[in-house]
Amino acid sequence: MIVRQQPNCENGQIAVVLWSDVFEAQLPRVYRRGTMVVLRADNEANPLR
């Protein structure tokens, strides 16, 4: 998989999310709801932190 850094992503796209406190990255789908950003895992067996 190749990723590129960009300032925004479209609704429903997969994004790389880096968690600074655990040195871990996850690949959730990003959804915008008003001013809120919702991260949703495709695999419910591995929920987001």
C-alpha positions in Angstrom: 0.0 0.0 0.0 1.3 3.5 -0.9 -0.1 6.5 1.0 0.5 10.2 0.4 0.1 13.0 2.9 -2.6 15.5 2.1 -4.5 18.1 4.2 -8.0 16.6 3.8 -9.8 13.5 2.7 -13.2 12.9 1.2 -16.1 11.6 3.2 -15.9 7.8 3.4 -12.3 7.6 2.3 -9.7 5.5 4.2 -7.1 7.6 6.0 -4.0 6.7 8.0 -4.4 7.8 11.6 -1.3 7.9 13.7 -1.8 7.7 17.5 1.1 9.5 19.1 0.7 7.9 22.5 1.0 4.3 21.4 3.2 4.4 18.3 0.5 2.8 16.3 -1.3 3.6 13.0 -4.8 2.5 12.0 -6.7 2.8 8.7 -10.3 3.9 9.4 -12.9 5.4 7.1 -13.4 9.1 7.8 -16.9 10.7 7.9 -17.7 14.3 8.6 -20.8 15.2 10.5 -21.1 18.9 10.8 -18.0 20.1 12.7 -17.3 16.6 14.0 -15.0 13.9 12.4 -16.0 10.3 12.9 -13.5 7.5 12.4 -15.0 4.1 11.7 -13.2 0.8 11.4 -14.2 -1.5 8.5 -13.4 -4.5 10.7 -15.5 -4.4 13.8 -13.3 -7.1 15.4 -10.6 -4.5 15.7 -12.2 -1.3 17.0 -10.4 2.1 17.0 -8.7 3.3 20.1 
